């Protein structure tokens, strides 16, 4: 009777596991950086959505008044954006980001940025936007920017958050 061997030997399995381990250690850091960039892109696109919703809310407010300076509730802006975008903004007005780079180029992961209203104000006086806050709109201009909350001064690509 002929005895047929079926299956893999221990050496073959160890070689495959070693190859998978090598691939995982070389590709995981690159994957993490790309995931951080994707999450940062999501935050900047949300900024665009909020700015557009702010413009729509401002036009509606200006139609009902003839003043050049008006107050705009941030809740009015939130009411103009879709549910998925609204859920990305935390109660304190912060948005999760993928990571940040410091001036030396060291990458950190996680963190958050906040939406701020900066019409005519210095960077230190920017008002954080969150549910229940009010924006002062001057000369029909919406100025909403991203501001780092802690050490996340730059995006994972190294660009200052306030430049978006």
Buried (B, 14 or more C-beta within 10 A) or exposed (E): EEEEEEEEEEEEEEEEEEEEEEEEEEEEEEEBBEBBBEBBBBBBEBBEBBBBBBBBBBEEBBEEEEEEEBEBBBEBBBEBBEEEBBEBBEEEBBBBBBBBBEEEEEBEBEBBBBBBBBBEEEEEEBBBBBBEBBBEBEEEEBBBBBBBBEEBBBBBEEEEBBEB
